[in-house]
Amino acid sequence: MNNIKIKTLVEKIEKNKVKIEVEIPYDLFKKDIEQAYKKISKSLKIPGFRKGNIPKKIIDARVGQDYILKEALEESVLKYYLQAVSQSKVKPVVKPEIKVEQLEKEKALKFTVKVLVEPEVLLKKYKGIKLEKKIARVGEKEVKSQLEGLRNQFARLEEDENQVVKKDSYIVADIDYYLDNTLVKENSGTDYLLQVGSGASFGDKEKELIGMRIGDKKILEMSYPENHLNKKIAGKKIKCHVKLKAIKKKLLPEVNDEFAKTVGGFNNLDELNKYIKNETKKKKQEDIKSLRKIKILEELIKYNPIDIPPIMIENRSKELIDSFKQNLEKQESSLDDFLKMTNQDKKSFEKNYKKRAELEISNNLILDKVSGKENIKVSDETLKSEAKRIASYAGDKKDDVYNYYIKGMGYYDLKLELRRRKTLDFLLDNAKIV
């Protein structure tokens, strides 16, 4: 920005609170004074002078030197505050108290800042954390279970010669939904496929479909609780008019070499079994790794406790709750509806979010401290790769999302998140498996 540095002096005045004495040399501040003159010149109306071309002496005579200095201060104090914070390497968590100590003609600008900052993390132990040794084993029962899942995926439906609905029958039906005797068009339709007894469509009421034959009609009456997330049906009854059109049964394929070729181009069943076993093992290894990371974070907090300012917890908790509310609104619901449905009171809900916020803050502060001490960095290539991965889910807006993380406001947040992940991997590599 310029070659003239501001002067700062940091003093710790309370726990997690500092005072920063800031001095802006006049040679630097006078540029802000010049900008103030230009701004005022454009707003003043003085006979004989065009706006923007009013001499300084005339402006001084009209508004006074004090006004000019205050205008320059108002436009520049935030800029100098942020510069002082960066230079002093402190991290404020709330808005600062700023007191002007000197604001005079042709003299340095001086002000003091009092602000609550992030708590200092004193690392006592972070390497060699003991973790339980766990081995990812895959048994034959698990492989058979996976094969059974594949059989169901590749099963086909055919007409049931019995022509009577049984438990687990698949049926094709036209279904009309009525609410207060009015057809709900958006939910009604033809040729619905459902499995009787799965509970996916009508819950326990599906048992009433057992015994039906093709062409039969039946009305199922569904009652919804007062706390249902969908306000349109909460506390109401819906009548479902079902017309049976077809009854089908599921035919499962035989598990053999041909089946292996069908499901994934494997040469034989043995290859498929090995693939399932390896993939299941990989998944278990990832699960073990994830649990170890959780354990590391728990141990880090135990070994390196932090006294977090309550306002930090309050602010983060509010952010998390606001985000949760927005997601509920996208589903046309609200926090009150959610609390009713889950039988929670607001006080308990907020308490849980405060605990979550405190845990998140503790984790992040410790990880940031470790990454600084170990000089852990994230390359631009890694950041671009992650931004590309995230953007791949954004459809037509993938270019905008990518640029947001590469050039926009998301750059620093993503880089910080990636550095924390890398730091956690570093801690896992340096843990002691026993």
N, C-alpha and C positions, 0 to 999 in steps of 0.2 A: 504493500500500500504506500509506504514512504520509508525514508531512511532515518527518520526521527523517532526514537523510541519513547514511550511513556514510562514514567517511573512508578513503581508499585512497591508497597511494603505490607506484608501480610502478618497479622497478629491473631493468634488464637485467643478469643475472649471468653468462650464458654465451650462446653462439650458440643462438638459438631457445629460450632458457630465461629466465624472469623470476621475480623475487620481488615479491610484493604484500604490503605492510604494511596490515593491515586493523584499523580501530578502530570498534567499535560503541558509540555513546553509551549510558550507563547507562539513560537515559530510554526507550531503545528495547529494550535487553536485558532490562529489568525485566519487560516483558510476557511474555517467554519464561520468566522465573523464576516469574511468576504461573501460567503454564500448567503448569510443572513441579510446583508445589504442588498444583494441582488433580489432576494425574495420580497423584501419590503418595498424596493423600488418598483416592482411589478404590481404591487397592490395599492400604493399611495396615489391619490389624485391631487396634484399640485398644478395650478394654472401656470402655463408657460413651459411645462416640462412633459415630455412623453413618458408613459409608463415604461419602466425598465431603463430609463436614461436619466434618472434623477441623481445629481451629485451627492456624495456622502455628507458634505457639510449641511446641505439642505435637509437631508434625512435626519441628521443629528439634531438639527434645530427643531424639526417637527416632532420626532418621537423620543429623542434623548438617548444618550449612550447606554444607560442601564437597560433600556428596552432592547437595544441591538444585542447586547451581551446575553440577555436572557433568551432571546430568540436563537442565538447561536448555540447556547447551552441545550435548549430544548431539542434542537435538531441533531445534536451530536453526542449527548450523554450516554445513550444506549450503546452507540458504537464504541465509545471509550470504555464503558463498563464491560462489554463483551471482550474487548482486547485485554483489559486488565485481568479478567478472570482466566483467559487463556494463558496469558503470560505468567500468572501466579500459580497455574496448574491446580486450581480448585474447581470443584464441581457443585455449583449451587443446586438446591432442590426446591427452592421457593423464590418468589420475587424479592429483590433486595431492598434494604432501606438505604437510600442515598441522601447524603447531606453535603451540600456545597459549602466548602470552607473558604474558597477565594474565587471571586469572579469580578476582576477589575481590569480597567483599560491597560493594555500593553503589559499585562502580567500573566504568568502561568495560571491555567485553570486547575484548581485543587478541589477534590471532593473525597469523602470517605464512604465506604460501602460496608454495611453490616449484613451478613447473609448466612443462612443455614446451609451447610454443605454436606455432601455424602460422608458417612463415617469412614474413618481410617481403618483399613484392614491390616492387622498385624499377623502376618502368616507365621504360624508356629509349626505346623506340620501339613504337608500336602503330598509328599512323595512316600512311597512304601506303604500305602494304606493296605491293610490286610483284607483280602477277599476270599470267599469260600470257593474251593475248587469244584467245578461242576463239569460233567462230561455229557455232551449231546449224544444220546443213544436212541436208536430207532428200532423198535421191535416189529416182528412179523404182523402182529395184530394191527399196528398203525398202517402198515403198507396195505393190508387187506381192506382196512377202513377207507383209505384213499381210493383204492380200486373200486370199492362199492360206490363211492361218490361219483367216479367217472362213469360207472355203469348207468347210474341214474341220469347223468348228463346226456348220455348217448342213447338213452332209452327211446322207444317210439310208442305211440299210442295207436291202438286199433279198436275197431268196434267190439263191444262186449256182447257176445252171443246170448248172455243171460237176460239182457235188456231190463234189468232191475238194478236200481242204485243201491250199492252196498257201501260200507265204510271203506274209504280209500279209493272208491271209484272216481274216475275223471268224468266230468259232465260238461256238455256245451249247452248254454242256456241264454235266453234273452232275459234281461233283468231291468225292471223299472223301479226306481226309488221314489217314494212319495213322502213328503214332509208336510204335515198339516193338510193332507189331501191334495197337495200340489205336486205335480211331477217335477223332480229335480233332473233336468235334462243333462246337465254336465256330468252326472254320475251314471245315468242310464245308458243302455246300449244293447247291441245284439251280439250273439256268438261269444259270450264270455266263457273262458275255460277255467274251471276250478276243480280242486281235489277235495272231495267230501271228507270231512274229518280232520283236515289240516288246521282248521280254525282261521285260515288266512283271510277268508271273505266274510263269513258270518259268525265266527266264534262258535260257541256251544250250540247255536241255532242250526248249524249244519246237519246235526243228527236228524232234524225234522225232514231232511231231503231223502233220507234212507227209505227205500221201498217205492220211490217214484218210478214211473215208466215214461217212455218217450211220449210227448204230447201232454203229459200231466202239467197242471199249474198249481202253484202253492204260494201262499203269502206268509212271509217271515216278518215278525215284528221285533225290531231292535230298539232297546232302550239305552240311552247314553247318559252318563253321570253329569251332574251339574258342573264338575270341574274339568270337563273335556276341553282339550285345547281348541277345537273348532267351535267357535261361539254359535255358529248357525244351528248346530245340532245338540249343543250342551243342554242337558236336562229335558230332552225331547225324545219322542218315539218316531222311528222311521219304519214305514211298511215297504218291504221288498217283494215285488211281484215277480216270481220266477216261473218261466215257461221252459220246460225241459225239451231239448231238441236232439241230443245224442248222449249216449253212454259209452265211455271208452275205458279200456284197461291198459296198463303199462306193461310193455314187454322189454325185459332187460336183456342186453346182449350177453353172450357167453364170454367168459374171460379166457382168451386164447391168443395165439399169435396174430390172427386176423384182427382181433379187437385192438391189439397193440399198434398195428399198422394204421387202423382207422383213427385212433385218438390222437396220434402225434407223429406218425411216420416212423415208428420204431420197427426194427427188423423182426423182433420177436417179443414175446411176453417177458422174457428174462431182462431184456434191455429196458422195458417199461418199468419193471420192478426196481431195477437199479436206479433209474432216473428218479422215481418216487422217493426211494430211500435217501438218495443224495440231497434232493430238494427239501425233504422234511428235516434232514440233519442240518442243512444250512439255515433253515428257519429257526430251529431250536438254538443254534449257535448265536444267531442274531438276538433271540430272546434273552439268552444268557448274558450277552454283551450289554443289552439295554438294562437289565436288572443290575448288573455290576456298576453301570454308570449311575444309576439311582442310589446305590449303596455308597459309592464314592462321594456323591453330593451330600448324603446324610452324614458321612464321617467328616467331611470338610467343615460342615457347620459345627459339629461336635468339637473338633480340634481347634477351630478358629471362630469362636463366637463373635457376633457383631451387635453392637447396640444401635439399632436402626431408629432414626427419628420418626416418631409416630406420623408426622405429616407425610413422609415418604410412603408409608404403608397405606395411609388414607387415600393419597392421590392415585397410587397404582391400583388399589382396590376399586376405586371409582371408575378408572379406565377399563378394568376387566368387566365390571358389571355393566357399564355402558355398552361395551362391545357385545355382551351376552344379550342385552335388551334389543340391540339392533338386529341380531340374528333371529330373535323371536318375532320381531316386527315383520321381517321378510317372510316369515311363516304365518303371517296374519294372526299373531298371538301377542301376549303381553307378559310381563313379569308376574302380575297378579294371577293370571291364568296358570302360569307355570307353578307358582307356589301352591295354588289350590290343588292342582293335579298331583303334585309330589308331596302333599301334606306337610309343607314347610311353613314356618313363619318367617317374616322378613328379617327379624333380628338374627335368627340362626343362620339364615342365608348369607347375610352380610358378614357375620362372624367367620363363616367358612371362607369367604372370599378374602377377608383380611389375612387369614392364616396362609392362604394361597399366595397372596401378594407378598407377605413377609418372607416366605420360603423362596419365591422367585427372586426378590431383591438380594437376599443373602447369597443365593447361588451365583447370581450375576456379578456381585461385588467381588466375591472370592475368585471366580474364574477370571475376571478382568485383572485382578491383582497378580494372579499366577501367570497369565499371559504376558503381562508387563515384565515381570521378573525373569521369565524364561525367554523373553524376546520372541514370542510366537506371533507370526504374521501370516496374512492371507494374500496370496498372489492375485493379480488382476485376472489371470487365466482361470483360476478357481472361481472367482466371483462371476466372471462372464458365463462360465459353464453352469453355475447354479441359477443365474438369472435366466439363462436359456431354458433350463429345465422347468422353472416356475412359469415362464411365459408360454411354454408348450401347452399348458392347460387353459390358456386364455382365448383360444379360438381366433376370431378376427382381430382381437385387440392384443395379440401376442407381441407385436412390434412396440406398442405403447407401454406394455408391461415391462418388456426387456429394457427399453430406454429409461424407464422409471428407476430401475435398479442399477443401471450403468451410468446414467447421466443425471438422474433426478434426485428427489428427496429420499428415495429408498436406498441409495448407494451406501451411506454410512451405517444404516440399520442392518442391511444385509451383510456388510463386511464385519460388523460387530458380532452378529449372530454366527457367522462362519468361523470367526476367531474363537468364540466360546466353544463351538463344537470341536474345533481342532485342539483346544486346550483340554477339553474333557478326554479326548482320545490320548493326549499326552499323559494325562494322569492315569488313565487305564493302562497304558504301556509301562508306566512306572509304579504300578501297584504290585503288591506281593500276594500271589495266589498260594493259599495254604490249604 
